[in-house]
Amino acid sequence: MTTRATTKAPARTKRSKTVRQTRVIKKRPQTAKARTAKPAAAAIDLKGLCSSYGLTRQDITRFTGYSPRAVENWASGSKTSAASTRALRELESILSALAELMETSYVGEWLKTPNQGFHGATPMQVIERGDAGQVWQMITLTGTGEPR
């Protein structure tokens, strides 16, 4: 552990004597965790998602809740915040799970089609109102073949 002494400006006591105050600052060695840089999150290819799954950027906007301008910026390669990255990763997860159940090109259409399992709402509407868990439940039940 490295130490370094620093001095403050002289302080006056009640008796008018100048007293020099010294305090020791201890430098802690860096831990392995602090030295290790976090790996950069892999960029999400919005153009690829849209073309593969039959989605539009407007669909991405609806799913994530972010503005069309933000989605355009992401599509052009701008850096995403941690929260927007989470939303995009969630979208990516749902899309890939659906692609295991149906043709990839049909996923976007399924998300926009009213579904009796959601009381006539589309899966996209369910996700928009914050109930992505219901869509995940539908995916899980469909994948296992269990009735709802």
N, C-alpha and C positions, 0 to 999 in steps of 0.2 A: 504494500500500500504506500503510495507516495504522499508526502505531506508538503505543504507550502505555507509559509507564514505570511500573513498580510498585516499591515498596520493601518490603523485609523488615524484620523487627525487627532492631535492632542486634546484630551478632555480635561476640563478644570474641575477640581474637587472643591468642597466647601472652603477649604483653607487656601485656595488660590494656588495650589501646587499643580504643576502640569504632570499629568500621569499619562504615559503612553500605553495604549491598550493594544494587545496583540492577541489575535485569535488564530488558531490553526485550522486550516481547511484540509480535510482529508479527501483525497481523490480515490474513488473506488475503482478497482480494475473492472474493465468491461467483461460482462459475462458472455458466454458463447451465443446466447439468445440475442443480446444487444448487437453483437458483431455481425450476426448473420442477417443479410438483407432479405427482405421478403421477396419471394419470386413474383414477378409481374403476372397479373392475371392474363390469360390468353384472351385476345380480342375476340369478340363475338361477331361472326360474319352475318350481319343482318340481311344483306343482299342474298346470300346463300340460303338463309332461313326462309326468306320470302319466296324465292323461286322454288325451293325444294318442297315446301309445305303448302304452296298455293295461298300465301298470305300477302297482304299489302302493308305498306308502312302505317296506314291508318289502323290496321288490325293490331300492329305492334303498339301503337299509341293507346288504343283501347285497352289492351292487355296490361301494359305497364302503368298506365295512368299518367305518363309523362306527356309533355307537349309535342305536337308535330315537329316543332323546331328542334327539340332535343333529339328526337328520333332521327331526323335528317342529319344532325351533327354526328350522331353515333354511326350512321351509315357511311358518312364521309370520313370516318376514322378518328373522330374526336374522342378523347379519353372520357370514360364513364365514371361516375361517382360510385362509392361502395354500395349505396342503396339501389342505384339503377343497375349496377352489375348483378345484384341479387335478383332483381325483378327479371332481368334478361336470362339469367341462369335458370330461374323457375320456368320461364317460358320454354327455354331450350329443353328442360327436363320433361315437361308435359308433352311437347311435340315429339320427342324421341320415344316416350312411352306409348303415345298414340300410334307412332309409326310401326311399333311392334305388333299392334292389333289390326292395322289396316294398311292399305296402300298409302305410301307417303304423300302422293299427290292429292289424296282425298282428305287429309287431316284438316286443312284449312276450311274445306266445305263442311266437314262435320262440326267444327267449332262454331260455324255460323248457322247451322240448321237447328230449328226448334226440336227439343228432345223431351219426350214424356217423362223420362227419369228426372228431369229438372222442372216438372210441372209446366211444360210448354215453353220454357225459356231456352235460349241457346246456351251452349257451354261458355261462349264468350261473354254473355250477359252475366252468367253466374260468376265468372272470374272477375268481371268488372265490379260487381258489388262486393267483392272481397271474400267469396266463398270458393276459392280454388280447391279447398279440401273436399268439397262435394265432387268436383271433377276428378280429383285423385281417387276418391272412393269409387266412382263409376269406372275409372280405368282399372283399378284393382279387381273389382267384382267381375268386369268383363273379361279380364285376363285369366281369372281363375274359373270362370264359367258359373259362378254363383249367381242366383237370382237376387234382385234388389229388394 
